[in-house]
Amino acid sequence: MAAPRGRFRAPRETPPGRHYPRRMTKWEYATVPLLVHATKQILDTWGEDGWELVQVVPGPNNPEQLVAYLKREKQA
């Protein structure tokens, strides 16, 4: 069955040897100590500022202390 006329187009191909530059995303990072009794509040506050949680790991000096690693797109 043929596609309806005018609704679909064949994808445009890139001419051989021609490359279009893509913008590379640049990130900035933050490490934040987490207090067990205020973890949600701390992460919500950073999230409101555009930070995304990447990982939570035990602190280097005290395994019971948690550290959050956050990232956000760097502003130009």
C-alpha positions as CSV (number, residue, x, y, z in Angstrom):
1,M,0.0,0.0,0.0
2,A,1.4,3.4,-1.0
3,A,1.8,6.2,1.6
4,P,-0.6,9.1,1.2
5,R,0.7,11.8,-1.1
6,G,2.2,14.9,0.5
7,R,2.4,13.5,4.1
8,F,5.7,11.7,4.1
9,R,9.0,12.6,2.6
10,A,12.1,10.5,2.0
11,P,14.9,11.4,4.4
12,R,17.5,13.8,3.0
13,E,20.9,12.3,2.7
14,T,24.2,14.0,3.6
15,P,26.3,14.4,0.5
16,P,29.4,12.2,0.6
17,G,32.4,13.9,2.3
18,R,30.3,16.6,3.9
19,H,30.0,16.7,7.7
20,Y,27.8,19.0,9.7
21,P,29.3,20.0,13.1
22,R,27.3,19.1,16.2
23,R,27.3,21.2,19.3
24,M,29.0,19.4,22.1
25,T,27.2,19.6,25.4
26,K,29.4,21.0,28.2
27,W,28.7,20.1,31.8
28,E,29.6,21.5,35.2
29,Y,29.7,19.3,38.3
30,A,29.1,19.7,42.0
31,T,29.7,17.4,45.0
32,V,27.3,17.8,47.9
33,P,27.4,16.2,51.4
34,L,24.0,14.8,52.2
35,L,22.6,14.9,55.7
36,V,20.5,11.7,56.3
37,H,17.6,13.6,57.9
38,A,17.4,16.2,55.1
39,T,18.4,14.3,51.9
40,K,15.2,15.0,50.0
41,Q,15.2,18.7,50.9
42,I,18.9,19.1,49.9
43,L,18.3,17.3,46.5
44,D,15.1,19.2,45.8
45,T,16.9,22.5,46.4
46,W,19.7,21.6,44.0
47,G,17.2,20.2,41.5
48,E,15.3,23.5,41.4
49,D,18.6,25.2,40.3
50,G,18.8,22.8,37.4
51,W,21.2,20.2,38.9
52,E,20.7,16.5,38.0
53,L,21.7,13.8,40.5
54,V,24.3,11.5,38.9
55,Q,25.3,9.3,41.8
56,V,25.3,9.0,45.6
57,V,28.4,7.4,47.2
58,P,29.8,6.9,50.7
59,G,32.1,9.8,51.9
60,P,35.8,9.3,51.6
61,N,36.5,9.7,55.4
62,N,33.3,8.3,56.8
63,P,31.3,5.6,55.0
64,E,28.2,6.6,56.9
65,Q,28.4,10.1,55.4
66,L,26.9,10.3,51.9
67,V,28.1,12.5,49.1
68,A,25.9,13.4,46.0
69,Y,27.5,14.0,42.6
70,L,25.4,16.4,40.5
71,K,25.7,17.8,37.0
72,R,24.0,20.5,34.9
73,E,24.5,21.9,31.4
74,K,27.1,24.7,31.5
75,Q,25.7,28.1,30.7
76,A,27.4,29.9,27.9
